[in-house]
Amino acid sequence: MKKFTVLAATALLLLLGQVSSTPVDPRSVDWSVVRTLHQTDAIRAKQGLAPLTDDQVRSSRISEGQIATATQFPWAVGVLISGSSSHSFCSGVLISPRFVLTAAVCISGSNTLTILLGASDMTRVEEFIGVSNILSHPNYSSFFNRDDIAILTLSSPAPIRNTIRPIDLPRWSDAGNNFNNWAATTAGWGNTGRRENEPIPIPNLHFVVDSVNSNFVCGLSHTFIRDTHICTSTDNGGPCNGDEGGPVTVTESGRTFLVGIHSFHFSGLFGCDRGRSAVHTRITEYLGWIQDNTDVTIHSNTLTVLLGASDMKSVEEFIGVSNILSHPNYSSFFNRDDIAILTLAHEAPIRDTIQPVALPRRSQIGNDFNSWAATTAGWGNSGRRDNEPIPIMNLQFATDAVTSNFRCGLSHTFIRGTHICTATDNGGACNGDEGGPVTVTESGRTFLIGIHSFHFSGLFGCDRGRPSVHTRITEYLDWIQQNSDVVVEPQRTMRFLSAVALLGLTIVSVVACVSGEGTITRLEDINWAEVRPVQESPLFKAKRAASFVERYLERADPAPERTGRINNGVVVGPTDVPYIVGVLVSVEQGTYFCGGVLVSRTHVLTSATCVEGQTSITVLLGASDITRAQDFVVVSHVRVHPDYSSFFQANDLAILTLSRMPRFNDQIQLARLPRRSQVGESFTNVWTTISGWGETASNTGEALPMQQLRSVRSQVISNFSCTISFPLYLRSSNVCTSSDGGAPCVGDEGGPVTIVEEDGQSTVIAIHSYTYSRGCTRSWPAVHTRVTDYLNWIEIYTGASIRA
C-alpha cells in the first residue's frame, strides 16, 4: 500500500508540471485583489461563469469569528497561490518543519505557491517560504469533494518558535473515533462578515469553536458526505471563502491535535449560511498516507492489557501493547468491521486465571448460532447505582440467547452478516463492555463467537429488550489467522477405533453425496443436459424481479424479438486462459453454472450473484473443454462482499475458499491481479478479453455451459457513456465494455475480464457482473466489477500477492 500511494502521487506530479520553489514576497502583493478559491478564473470556468475583474473581487460577502493571538494557532499558515496575472489564497497547517497540509482543491494545477508563517497578523508576516513539491491525494475528486487533501513540501525548513510550530496529528488509536459532539476549533483568514468589500485574506487570523456533527446530520445539508469527511456545526460561526485548507483541531487532556482540513461549506445568497454544517477532510482516514509521504511519525496511545483481573483491585499481570491493527474496513459511522488485534509487548504467563479463549472451527463458518445460550462478560456499567466508576471492581457476566439478525435489525440500523446479536432479557453489555468476549459452549468446549461492539443506551441506561450487537468472529477467522499466531482449527474430524470403521463410513458418505443433491465431486456425476445458467435458478429470478436494475430495464425497452446474431466469441486453447474456472452450484432444484477466477492457491474470485446463500459448490479447473476438466475441488467456504446488493447489483464479488489446493499444471494457473499503482485507472479505450462458457447468442436455447471455452475482444468504454444505458445505479466500482465486437452473455457471470500489459502478460481487471437481461446482443454495454477497487479486501481474505 505504501508503494502504491507513492507511485500514484508521482504520476500526479507529472501532470501538474514543474513546481516553482521561488516564493512571492507578500509585501509586493496588492491584498485588495487577492482572490478566494471560488473567485479564481479556473473555478469560475468550471461553473460556467465569466472571470471577475479586480473591482468585482473587491466587493464580496462574508462570515464571523474571533481574532486569534499570535501564539494561539502557531501551526496555521497562509497559502498564497500565484498565477500569471493574479493571486488567490487558501489556508493550510504546518505538520512538520518541512511539510504543510492543505486542501487539494486549492492547488490543483498551480505552480507557484508561497507559505506564509507566523502570520496571525497578515500585515506582519514573520516568514514566507516557497513550495518545492505538491502532492495531491491520488483519489482526489473535485466533482465529489472527495479526498480533498494535499501535502506541500517547503523549499527550506520552517524556523520553529512560539509563533511558528507544527500541530500534533491524531494517534493511530484515534482512527475510527468520530469525535461527535467534541468541541472543535476552525481557524483561517477567510471572510468574516463584519463589513462589505473585505479583502482576502483578512489582516487577522480568526477562529470559531463549534461542536462536531455526525455525518448523518451533515448529510442532511450536503450530498456526497463520506466516512472520510468530518463536519462541524456553524451555530457560533464557521469557515467561509478563503478558509479552505485551514486547520480544524480538538483538545483532549491538554493535547491539541488536528482532526480536519477545511474542504467546503455552504455559500448561500447572503454569505456562508449558519445552520448548515461545514465539511472538512477527516485526518484520521489519511494517517498512513501522510506518514508515507512526509517525515511525520504517527504515534500510538499507550495501551496496557490487564490480565487475571476478575478483581480489578488485585490485577495479576500488566502488559504493554507493541502494535495495534484495526480491521482495514472498519467504519465508525456504520459500526462495521469493529474489530482490532493488539500485539502484546511480551507473552502472557499462562495459568488457571490467564488462558487464551478457543476460536470457532472453520466448520462453524456460516453457523448463525441462533437461540444458542451466549455469555457476555466485562467490567462495564452494572446499572446498580448512579455515578458508577468504569471499570467496576469485579468482572460481571450475563447469559442470554443469540437472536437472529433479522430481529436485531428491528432495533438497530446497519445490521450486517458480520454482526451477531444477543438478547438482553437477563442482562447485557453496557458502557465499558466494548471489546469484551461473547462465548458459547458446545460439548464441553467454550469458544468465542463475538466481540461486543455496541448496544442501545437509552434515557435510563442500557435498555433491556433491545439486543446487544457484537462483531461475529466466524467472519474474520482468516484475517485473525493471517495477522496473529493463532491457528484456526480446520473442519472437525471424527476419530474411529479401527481403519475398517473409517473406511465403511467414508463409503457411506460418498454414496450419500452422489445419490443426493449435495456437492458434486466427480466429472461423471454431472448430467450436463440438466445444468443451467445461474439466471434460471429460482433464487436469482426472485432477486432479479425485485432488482432496481431490472425495474429500470423493464421501462427502458420493450421485449426484444428473437435474434440469431452470434456474440462473436472464439474457441480458445487449453492453456490460453489457465486461471478461469467453472463454478457449479448444487441446489434442490438442480445444478447451476457460473465462471470464476483462481487468484490464490486456495481461493477463487467470482460474482456474488452466483453464490450468495449457497453452500454446495464445486469448482472445475483446467476446463477449456468443460467435459474434460483437469481437476474438481469442493468449496469449503463462501465469502460474499459485505456491501453486496442484489437490488442495486453493487459490489458483486465473492471469494470461494477451496477445500484443498488444485493440481497445478499448464492448464491450471493463478491469475495475475492489477498492481496497486493501477488503482484509479479507468482503462477507458483499452481492449479487453472476456472469457466464459456462456451463450454465443441471445435466445438460441443453447445448452449451458457451452462445451468449449470461448473468449471475445471488447473495448472498455467510459463509465459516463455506460451510465447512459444503466443510469442511477452504475458505480465507480464498475467497469464497462462495448458490445460492438461481441460481449459476454448468459452463463459468463463471474468470469475474468483481462487486459494484456506491456510485458505481454494478462491481468484481470474485472469480474463479469451483468448484461442487459433481455439479450446480450442488443448493443448495450456489459457491466463488470472493477477489481482494482477491491484489492485490499481480496488480499486480506485470499492472501493473494498484490504487486506495487
C-alpha positions in Angstrom: 0.0 0.0 0.0 2.9 2.4 0.8 4.5 1.9 -2.6 1.2 2.3 -4.3 0.5 5.8 -2.9 4.0 7.0 -3.7 3.8 5.8 -7.3 0.3 7.2 -7.9 1.4 10.5 -6.4 4.4 10.6 -8.7 2.2 10.2 -11.7 0.0 13.1 -10.5 3.1 15.4 -10.1 4.0 14.8 -13.7 0.6 16.1 -14.7 0.9 19.1 -12.5 4.2 20.1 -14.1 7.2 21.8 -12.6 6.6 23.5 -9.3 8.4 26.8 -8.7 10.1 27.0 -5.3 10.7 30.7 -5.6 8.5 32.4 -3.0 6.5 35.5 -3.7 7.2 38.4 -1.3 3.8 39.1 0.4 4.9 42.8 0.7 4.7 43.0 -3.1 1.1 41.8 -3.2 -2.0 44.0 -3.6 -4.1 42.2 -1.0 -7.2 44.0 -2.0 -7.4 42.0 -5.2 -6.2 38.6 -3.9 -9.0 36.1 -4.7 -10.7 33.4 -2.7 -10.6 30.0 -4.2 -14.2 30.5 -5.5 -13.2 33.7 -7.3 -10.4 32.2 -9.3 -10.8 32.1 -13.1 -10.3 28.2 -13.1 -13.1 27.6 -10.6 -15.5 30.0 -12.2 -14.8 28.5 -15.6 -15.8 25.1 -14.2 -19.1 26.7 -13.1 -19.6 28.3 -16.5 -19.1 31.8 -15.0 -17.1 34.7 -16.5 -13.8 35.8 -14.9 -14.1 38.5 -12.3 -12.4 41.9 -12.7 -10.3 43.3 -9.8 -13.1 45.8 -9.0 -15.6 42.9 -8.7 -13.1 41.0 -6.4 -13.1 44.0 -4.1 -16.8 43.5 -3.4 -17.6 40.1 -1.7 -19.9 38.8 1.1 -18.8 37.1 4.2 -19.0 35.3 7.7 -18.0 35.5 11.5 -15.2 34.6 14.0 -12.9 35.8 16.9 -9.4 37.3 16.5 -6.6 34.9 17.5 -3.4 35.9 19.3 0.0 35.4 17.8 0.7 32.2 19.7 -2.7 30.7 19.8 -2.5 28.9 16.4 1.2 28.8 15.5 0.5 25.9 13.1 -1.9 27.9 10.9 -0.3 29.1 7.7 -1.4 31.1 4.7 -1.1 29.6 1.2 -0.5 32.3 -1.5 -1.2 30.9 -5.0 0.4 33.0 -7.7 -0.7 32.7 -11.3 0.4 34.6 -14.4 -1.9 37.5 -13.8 -3.5 37.2 -10.3 -3.1 35.8 -6.8 -5.5 33.6 -4.9 -5.5 32.5 -1.2 -6.1 29.4 0.9 -5.2 28.3 4.4 -3.0 25.4 5.5 -1.5 23.8 8.5 2.2 23.1 9.4 2.7 19.4 10.4 6.5 19.4 10.5 9.3 22.0 9.7 9.2 20.7 6.1 5.6 19.9 5.3 2.2 21.6 5.2 -1.2 20.1 4.7 -3.9 22.0 2.7 -6.9 21.2 0.6 -6.2 19.7 -2.8 -8.8 22.0 -4.4 -6.6 24.9 -3.6 -3.5 23.9 -5.5 -4.8 21.7 -8.4 -2.8 23.0 -11.5 -0.9 25.6 -9.5 2.9 26.0 -10.0 3.9 28.9 -7.7 3.0 28.6 -4.0 4.2 30.7 -1.1 3.7 29.6 2.5 3.1 32.5 5.0 4.1 31.5 8.6 3.8 33.4 11.8 1.0 35.4 10.1 -1.7 35.8 12.8 -1.3 39.4 11.6 -1.1 39.4 7.8 0.5 42.8 7.8 3.4 41.5 9.7 4.2 38.1 8.2 7.2 36.6 10.0 8.4 34.1 7.4 7.5 33.3 3.8 8.9 30.1 2.2 8.4 28.7 -1.3 7.0 25.2 -2.1 9.2 22.8 -3.9 6.8 19.9 -4.3 3.0 19.4 -4.5 1.4 16.0 -3.7 -2.4 15.8 -4.1 -4.1 12.7 -2.8 -4.3 10.2 -5.8 -8.1 9.8 -5.3 -8.9 13.4 -5.1 -12.2 14.3 -6.9 -13.4 17.9 -7.2 -16.7 16.7 -8.5 -17.4 14.5 -5.4 -15.4 16.7 -3.0 -13.6 13.5 -2.1 -10.1 13.0 -0.7 -9.6 16.8 -0.7 -6.1 16.9 0.8 -2.6 17.7 -0.4 0.9 17.8 1.0 3.2 20.7 0.3 7.0 20.3 0.7 8.7 23.5 1.8 11.9 24.6 -0.1 13.5 25.2 3.3 12.7 24.2 6.9 10.4 26.5 8.8 12.1 28.2 11.8 10.3 26.8 14.9 9.4 29.4 17.6 6.4 30.2 19.8 4.6 31.7 16.8 5.6 29.0 14.3 5.1 25.4 15.4 3.8 22.2 13.9 0.4 20.8 15.0 0.1 17.3 16.5 -1.6 14.7 14.4 -4.1 12.1 15.8 -2.7 8.9 17.1 -3.3 5.6 15.4 -5.7 4.8 18.2 -7.8 7.8 17.2 -8.6 6.2 13.9 -12.3 5.3 14.0 -13.2 7.9 16.6 -16.0 10.0 15.0 -15.4 12.8 17.5 -19.1 13.5 17.5 -20.1 16.4 19.9 -16.4 17.2 20.6 -15.7 21.0 20.7 -13.7 21.7 17.5 -11.8 24.9 16.6 -11.6 26.1 13.0 -9.1 28.9 12.1 -8.4 30.9 9.0 -8.2 34.2 7.2 -11.4 33.9 5.3 -14.4 36.2 5.1 -15.7 37.4 8.5 -19.0 39.1 7.5 -18.2 42.2 9.5 -18.1 44.6 6.6 -18.5 44.9 2.8 -15.7 44.8 0.3 -13.4 42.8 2.7 -10.1 41.8 1.1 -8.9 38.2 1.3 -7.0 37.3 3.4 -8.3 39.5 6.2 -5.5 41.0 8.2 -6.0 39.0 11.4 -6.3 35.2 11.9 -9.8 34.4 13.2 -11.2 31.3 14.8 -14.5 29.8 15.8 -15.4 26.9 18.2 -18.3 24.6 17.4 -19.3 21.0 18.0 -18.6 18.1 15.7 -21.8 16.9 13.9 -22.4 13.3 13.0 -22.0 12.5 9.3 -25.7 11.6 9.2 -26.7 15.1 10.3 -24.2 16.6 7.9 -25.6 14.6 5.0 -28.9 16.4 5.5 -27.2 19.6 4.3 -24.7 18.2 1.8 -24.6 15.4 -0.8 -21.5 13.2 -1.2 -20.7 13.0 2.5 -18.4 10.1 3.2 -16.5 8.4 6.1 -13.5 10.5 5.0 -15.3 13.7 5.9 -15.8 15.3 9.4 -18.4 18.0 9.9 -18.8 20.8 12.4 -21.9 22.9 13.2 -21.9 26.6 12.4 -24.1 27.8 15.2 -21.4 30.0 16.6 -19.9 30.8 13.2 -17.9 28.8 10.7 -15.4 28.7 7.9 -16.0 30.8 4.8 -14.4 31.6 1.5 -10.6 31.7 2.0 -10.6 29.2 4.8 -10.2 26.1 2.6 -7.2 24.0 3.7 -7.3 25.5 7.2 -7.0 23.5 10.4 -9.8 22.0 12.5 -8.5 21.0 15.9 -9.7 19.4 19.1 -8.2 19.2 22.6 -8.0 16.2 24.9 -6.2 16.1 28.2 -4.3 19.3 27.4 -3.2 18.0 24.0 -4.4 19.8 20.9 -4.4 17.9 17.6 -5.6 18.1 14.1 -8.8 16.3 13.1 -9.7 18.0 9.9 -8.7 20.2 6.9 -11.4 22.5 5.8 -12.8 21.4 2.5 -16.1 23.1 1.7 -19.1 24.9 3.2 -22.5 26.2 2.0 -22.3 29.6 0.4 -25.8 30.9 0.3 -27.4 34.1 -1.0 -26.2 36.1 2.0 -22.8 34.5 2.6 -21.7 31.4 4.4 -25.0 30.3 5.9 -25.5 29.4 9.5 -27.3 26.2 10.3 -25.6 24.2 7.6 -22.6 22.1 8.6 -19.1 22.9 7.4 -17.3 19.9 5.8 -13.7 19.0 6.4 -11.4 16.2 5.3 -11.1 13.7 8.2 -7.3 13.4 9.0 -7.6 10.0 10.8 -8.5 8.5 7.4 -5.2 9.6 5.9 -2.6 8.9 8.6 -0.9 6.2 6.7 -0.7 8.3 3.5 0.6 11.3 5.5 3.3 9.2 7.2 4.3 7.5 3.9 4.8 10.9 2.2 6.2 13.2 4.9 8.8 13.0 7.7 5.9 12.9 10.3 5.7 9.8 12.5 2.2 8.8 13.7 2.2 7.8 17.3 0.1 5.3 19.2 -1.6 5.8 22.6 -0.1 3.8 25.4 -2.2 0.7 25.7 -1.9 -1.6 28.7 -3.6 -5.0 28.9 -4.7 -6.2 32.3 -4.8 -10.0 32.8 -6.0 -12.1 35.7 -8.3 -9.2 36.6 -11.5 -10.7 37.7 -11.0 -8.4 40.7 -9.7 -5.1 39.5 -8.1 -4.4 42.9 -5.8 -7.3 42.5 -4.7 -7.4 38.8 -2.2 -10.2 38.3 -0.4 -9.0 35.2 0.1 -5.7 33.3 1.5 -6.0 29.7 2.0 -3.2 27.2 0.9 -3.2 23.6 3.5 -3.1 20.9 1.2 -2.9 17.9 -2.4 -2.1 17.0 -4.1 -3.5 13.9 -7.6 -2.3 13.2 -9.6 -4.0 10.5 -9.0 -2.1 7.3 -12.7 -1.8 6.5 -13.6 -0.5 10.0 -16.3 2.2 9.8 -17.4 4.0 13.0 -20.3 5.5 11.0 -21.8 2.1 10.0 -20.5 0.2 13.1 -18.9 -2.1 10.5 -15.9 -4.5 10.9 -15.4 -3.3 14.5 -12.5 -5.5 15.4 -8.8 -5.0 16.1 -5.8 -7.1 17.0 -3.4 -5.9 19.8 0.1 -7.4 19.9 1.5 -7.8 23.4 5.0 -6.5 24.2 5.8 -9.9 25.7 4.0 -13.2 26.1 1.3 -13.6 28.8 2.1 -16.1 31.5 -0.5 -18.9 31.1 -2.0 -20.2 34.3 -5.5 -21.1 35.5 -6.5 -17.5 35.8 -5.0 -16.4 32.4 -5.9 -18.6 29.4 -6.5 -17.9 25.7 -10.0 -18.5 24.5 -10.7 -21.0 21.8 -11.9 -19.7 18.4 -14.6 -21.3 16.3 -13.7 -24.1 13.9 -13.8 -23.4 10.2 -16.7 -25.9 10.0 -18.7 -23.4 12.1 -18.4 -20.6 9.5 -22.0 -19.9 8.4 -23.5 -21.1 11.7 -25.8 -18.3 12.8 -25.8 -19.7 16.4 -29.5 -18.5 16.7 -31.0 -19.5 20.1 -27.7 -20.7 21.5 -27.0 -19.6 25.1 -24.3 -17.0 24.9 -22.3 -15.4 27.7 -21.1 -11.8 27.6 -18.5 -10.6 30.2 -17.0 -7.3 31.1 -16.3 -4.5 33.6 -18.9 -2.1 32.2 -21.7 -0.3 34.0 -23.8 -2.7 36.1 -26.8 -0.3 36.5 -26.8 -0.9 40.2 -26.0 2.6 41.3 -25.5 6.1 39.8 -22.1 7.6 39.1 -20.6 4.1 38.9 -16.8 4.2 38.1 -15.5 2.4 35.0 -14.2 -0.3 35.2 -16.3 -1.7 38.1 -14.2 -3.7 40.5 -15.5 -7.2 39.7 -15.9 -8.9 36.4 -19.6 -9.4 35.6 -21.3 -11.7 33.1 -24.8 -12.2 31.7 -26.2 -15.2 29.7 -28.8 -14.7 27.1 -29.9 -16.3 23.8 -28.4 -15.4 20.4 -31.1 -13.6 18.4 -31.5 -13.6 14.6 -30.0 -10.7 12.7 -33.5 -10.0 11.3 -34.9 -9.4 14.8 -31.8 -7.5 15.7 -32.4 -5.2 12.7 -35.7 -4.2 14.1 -33.9 -2.4 17.0 -30.8 -1.3 15.2 -29.9 0.1 11.8 -26.8 -1.1 9.8 -27.1 -4.8 11.0 -25.0 -6.9 8.7 -23.9 -10.5 8.2 -20.7 -9.6 10.1 -22.7 -8.9 13.3 -24.1 -11.4 15.8 -26.7 -10.2 18.4 -27.8 -11.4 21.8 -31.0 -10.7 23.7 -30.8 -8.6 26.9 -33.7 -10.3 28.9 -31.4 -11.4 31.6 -28.9 -8.6 31.4 -26.5 -7.4 28.7 -23.5 -5.4 27.8 -23.3 -1.7 28.7 -20.9 1.2 28.6 -17.3 -0.1 29.2 -18.0 -3.6 27.9 -17.0 -2.8 24.3 -14.4 -5.3 23.0 -15.4 -7.9 25.6 -16.0 -11.6 24.8 -19.2 -13.3 23.8 -18.8 -17.1 24.2 -20.9 -20.2 23.7 -20.3 -23.8 24.9 -20.7 -27.0 22.8 -19.8 -30.5 24.0 -17.8 -29.0 26.9 -15.8 -26.7 24.6 -16.2 -23.0 25.2 -15.3 -20.7 22.3 -15.6 -17.1 21.1 -18.3 -16.1 18.7 -18.4 -12.4 19.2 -16.6 -9.2 20.4 -19.0 -6.7 21.9 -19.4 -3.7 19.6 -22.4 -1.6 20.6 -25.7 -1.5 22.5 -28.7 0.8 22.9 -28.1 3.4 25.6 -31.5 4.9 26.4 -32.6 7.5 28.8 -32.2 5.2 31.8 -29.1 3.4 30.8 -28.5 0.3 28.6 -32.1 -0.6 27.8 -33.3 -4.1 28.3 -35.4 -5.6 25.5 -33.1 -4.3 22.7 -30.4 -6.8 21.6 -26.7 -6.1 22.1 -24.7 -6.2 18.9 -21.3 -7.9 18.6 -18.7 -8.5 15.8 -19.2 -12.0 14.5 -15.9 -13.8 14.9 -16.5 -16.5 12.3 -16.5 -13.8 9.6 -12.9 -12.8 10.5 -11.1 -16.2 11.0 -8.8 -15.8 8.0 -7.9 -12.2 9.0 -7.2 -13.2 12.6 -5.0 -16.2 11.5 -3.1 -14.1 9.0 -2.3 -11.3 11.5 -1.7 -13.3 14.7 -0.1 -16.6 15.8 -3.4 -18.2 16.1 -4.1 -21.3 14.1 -7.8 -21.8 13.3 -8.9 -25.4 13.7 -10.0 -27.0 10.4 -13.3 -28.7 9.9 -13.9 -31.0 12.8 -12.8 -34.6 12.2 -14.1 -37.8 13.7 -11.7 -40.4 15.2 -12.5 -44.1 15.0 -11.2 -47.2 16.7 -10.4 -49.1 13.5 -9.4 -48.4 9.9 -12.3 -50.7 8.9 -14.9 -48.5 10.6 -13.4 -45.4 9.0 -13.4 -47.0 5.5 -17.0 -48.0 6.0 -18.2 -44.5 7.0 -16.3 -43.0 4.1 -18.0 -45.2 1.6 -21.4 -44.4 3.1 -20.6 -40.6 2.9 -19.6 -40.7 -0.7 -22.7 -42.7 -1.7 -24.9 -40.3 0.1 -23.2 -37.3 -1.6 -23.5 -38.8 -5.1 -27.0 -40.1 -4.8 -28.4 -37.0 -3.1 -28.5 -33.3 -4.1 -25.1 -32.5 -2.4 -21.8 -31.1 -3.7 -20.6 -32.6 -7.0 -17.2 -34.3 -6.6 -16.7 -36.3 -9.8 -17.0 -35.5 -13.5 -19.2 -38.4 -14.2 -21.7 -37.1 -11.6 -22.7 -34.3 -13.9 -25.6 -34.5 -16.3 -24.6 -31.6 -18.5 -28.0 -31.6 -20.1 -29.6 -30.6 -16.8 -27.0 -27.9 -15.8 -28.5 -24.4 -16.1 -27.0 -20.8 -16.0 -27.5 -19.1 -12.7 -30.1 -16.8 -14.2 -32.5 -19.7 -14.3 -32.2 -20.5 -10.6 -35.3 -19.7 -8.6 -33.3 -17.6 -6.1 -31.8 -15.5 -9.0 -35.1 -14.9 -10.6 -36.7 -13.8 -7.3 -33.8 -11.3 -6.7 -33.8 -10.1 -10.2 -37.6 -9.5 -10.1 -37.0 -7.2 -7.1 -33.9 -5.6 -8.5 -33.8 -1.9 -9.2 -31.7 -2.7 -12.3 -34.4 -5.0 -13.7 -37.2 -2.5 -12.9 -35.4 0.2 -14.9 -34.8 -2.1 -17.9 -38.4 -3.1 -17.9 -39.4 0.5 -18.5 -36.4 1.3 -20.7 -37.0 -1.1 -23.6 -39.8 -3.4 -24.8 -39.3 -7.1 -25.0 -36.8 -7.9 -27.8 -37.5 -10.1 -30.8 -35.7 -13.3 -31.1 -32.3 -12.8 -32.7 -29.7 -15.1 -34.2 -26.8 -12.6 -34.2 -23.7 -14.5 -32.8 -21.9 -12.9 -30.0 -18.6 -13.3 -31.8 -16.7 -15.4 -29.3 -13.9 -17.7 -30.5 -12.8 -21.0 -29.0 -9.6 -20.8 -27.0 -6.9 -23.4 -26.4 -6.4 -25.4 -23.2 -3.5 -23.1 -21.9 -4.8 -19.8 -23.2 -6.9 -18.9 -20.1 -5.5 -21.2 -17.4 -6.8 -19.2 -14.5 -10.5 -19.4 -15.4 -12.7 -21.9 -13.5 -16.2 -23.2 -13.8 -18.4 -22.8 -10.7 -21.1 -25.5 -10.3 -23.8 -24.6 -7.7 -25.9 -27.5 -6.5 -29.3 -26.8 -5.0 -32.5 -28.8 -4.5 -33.9 -27.6 -7.9 -30.8 -28.7 -9.9 -27.3 -27.5 -10.7 -26.4 -24.0 -11.9 -23.3 -22.6 -13.5 -21.1 -19.5 -13.5 -17.5 -18.6 -14.2 -14.7 -17.7 -11.7 -11.0 -16.8 -11.5 -8.3 -18.6 -9.5 -6.5 -15.8 -7.6 -4.5 -17.8 -5.0 -3.7 -21.4 -4.3 -6.9 -22.0 -2.4 -9.2 -19.1 -3.4 -11.5 -18.3 -6.4 -13.0 -14.9 -7.2 -16.5 -14.9 -8.7 -19.7 -12.9 -8.9 -21.7 -12.7 -5.6 -24.8 -13.1 -7.7 -23.8 -16.7 -8.5 -23.1 -17.9 -4.9 -24.9 -15.8 -2.4 -26.6 -18.1 0.1 -25.2 -21.3 -1.4 -23.2 -24.0 0.3 -22.9 -26.9 -2.1 -20.4 -25.6 -4.7 -17.8 -27.3 -6.8 -15.0 -25.6 -8.9 -13.9 -27.1 -12.2 -10.3 -26.2 -13.2 -8.4 -26.8 -16.4 -11.8 -27.0 -18.2 -11.3 -25.4 -21.6 -13.3 -28.4 -22.6 -15.9 -28.5 -19.8 -16.5 -32.2 -20.2 -12.8 -33.0 -19.6 -11.9 -30.8 -16.6 -8.4 -31.5 -15.2 -9.5 -31.1 -11.6 -12.5 -30.8 -9.3 -12.3 -29.1 -5.9 -15.2 -28.7 -3.4 -15.7 -25.2 -1.9 -15.4 -25.1 1.9 -16.4 -21.5 2.4 -18.2 -18.7 0.6 -17.4 -15.1 1.5 -19.8 -12.6 -0.2 -18.6 -8.9 -0.2 -20.2 -7.3 2.8 -21.6 -4.4 0.8 -23.1 -6.6 -2.0 -26.6 -5.6 -3.0 -28.6 -7.7 -5.4 -31.1 -4.9 -5.6 -28.6 -2.4 -7.0 -26.2 -5.0 -8.4 -23.5 -3.3 -6.4 -20.2 -4.8 -5.1 -21.0 -8.0 -7.0 -18.0 -10.0 -5.8 -17.4 -13.2 -3.7 -14.5 -15.3 -2.6 -14.7 -19.1 -2.6 -12.3 -21.0 -0.4 -11.3 -24.3 -1.8 -11.1 -27.4 0.4 -7.7 -28.3 -1.0 -5.1 -26.9 -3.4 -5.8 -27.8 -7.1 -3.4 -29.9 -9.1 -1.5 -27.2 -10.9 -0.2 -27.7 -14.5 0.0 -25.7 -17.6 -3.8 -25.6 -17.8 -4.3 -24.6 -14.2 -2.5 -21.4 -13.1 -3.1 -18.4 -10.9 -4.4 -15.2 -12.4 -2.4 -12.0 -12.2 -4.2 -9.2 -10.4 -3.7 -5.5 -11.0 -0.9 -3.5 -9.4 -1.7 -1.1 -6.6 -0.4 1.7 -8.9 -3.3 0.9 -11.2 -5.9 1.8 -8.6 -7.8 4.8 -10.0 -7.1 3.8 -13.7 -10.3 3.9 -15.8 -8.9 1.6 -18.5 -11.1 3.6 -21.0 -10.5 2.6 -24.6 -8.2 -0.3 -23.6 -9.0 -3.6 -25.3 -10.0 -6.5 -23.0 -10.6 -10.2 -23.4 -13.7 -11.7 -21.7 -13.9 -15.4 -21.3 -16.6 -17.9 -20.4 -18.8 -20.8 -21.3 -21.9 -18.7 -21.7 -24.3 -18.3 -24.6 -22.9 -17.4 -28.0 -26.2 -15.6 -29.0 -29.3 -14.4 -27.3 -32.4 -16.6 -27.1 -30.9 -19.5 -29.0 -31.9 -22.1 -26.5 -28.3 -23.4 -26.3 -27.4 -25.9 -23.5 -25.2 -24.2 -20.9 -22.4 -24.3 -20.2 -21.1 -24.5 -23.7 -18.6 -27.4 -24.1 -15.8 -25.2 -25.3 -14.4 -22.2 -23.5 -14.7 -19.0 -25.6 -13.2 -15.5 -25.5 -14.3 -12.2 -27.0 -12.4 -9.0 -27.5 -14.1 -5.9 -26.3 -13.1 -2.3 -25.7 -13.6 -0.5 -22.3 -15.9 2.5 -22.5 -16.1 5.3 -20.0 -18.5 5.0 -17.1 -20.1 8.2 -18.2 -21.0 6.5 -21.5 -22.1 3.4 -19.7 -24.4 5.4 -17.4 -26.5 6.4 -20.4 -27.5 2.7 -20.7 -27.6 2.0 -16.9 -28.3 5.3 -15.1 -28.7 5.8 -11.4 -27.0 2.7 -10.2 -23.8 2.4 -12.1 -20.9 3.0 -9.7 -17.2 3.9 -10.0 -16.6 0.3 -8.8 -17.9 -0.9 -12.2 -16.1 -1.0 -15.5 -18.0 -1.3 -18.7 -17.1 -2.8 -22.1 -18.7 -2.2 -25.5 -20.7 -4.9 -27.2 -19.9 -3.7 -30.7 -17.5 -6.6 -31.4 -19.1 -9.1 -29.1 -20.0 -9.4 -25.4 -20.4 -11.8 -22.5 -23.7 -13.4 -22.3 -25.9 -15.6 -20.0 -23.6 -18.0 -18.2 -20.5 -15.8 -18.2 -21.1 -14.2 -14.9 -18.1 -14.4 -12.6 -15.7 -14.8 -15.4 -12.5 -12.8 -16.0 -12.1 -9.6 -17.9 -8.4 -9.2 -18.8 -6.0 -6.8 -20.5 -2.6 -7.5 -21.9 0.1 -5.4 -20.4 3.5 -4.2 -21.8 5.2 -7.4 -20.6 2.8 -9.5 -22.7 1.1 -11.0 -19.7 -2.6 -10.9 -19.0 -4.0 -9.1 -15.9 -7.6 -9.5 -14.6 -9.1 -6.0 -14.2 -12.7 -7.1 -13.7 -15.1 -9.9 -12.9 -18.2 -10.0 -15.2 -21.3 -8.9 -13.4 -24.3 -8.5 -15.7 -25.5 -7.6 -19.2 -28.9 -6.4 -20.5 -31.3 -9.1 -19.2 -33.3 -9.2 -22.4 -30.5 -10.0 -24.7 -26.7 -9.6 -24.7 -26.8 -8.9 -28.5 -28.8 -5.7 -28.1 -25.7 -3.3 -28.3 -26.0 -2.5 -24.6 -22.6 -2.4 -22.7 -21.6 -5.2 -20.5 -21.0 -4.3 -16.8 -18.3 -5.8 -14.7 -17.0 -5.4 -11.1 -13.7 -3.4 -11.1 -11.1 -5.5 -9.3 -8.8 -2.5 -8.5 -11.4 -1.2 -6.1 -11.3 -4.4 -4.0 -7.5 -5.2 -3.9 -7.3 -4.8 -0.1 -10.4 -7.0 0.5 -9.0 -9.6 -1.9 -5.6 -9.6 -0.3 -7.0 -9.9 3.3 -9.2 -12.8 2.6 -7.2 -14.7 0.0 -3.6 -14.0 0.8 -3.1 -13.2 -2.9 0.1 -11.2 -3.7 -0.7 -7.7 -4.9 2.1 -6.1 -6.8 3.1 -2.5 -6.1 
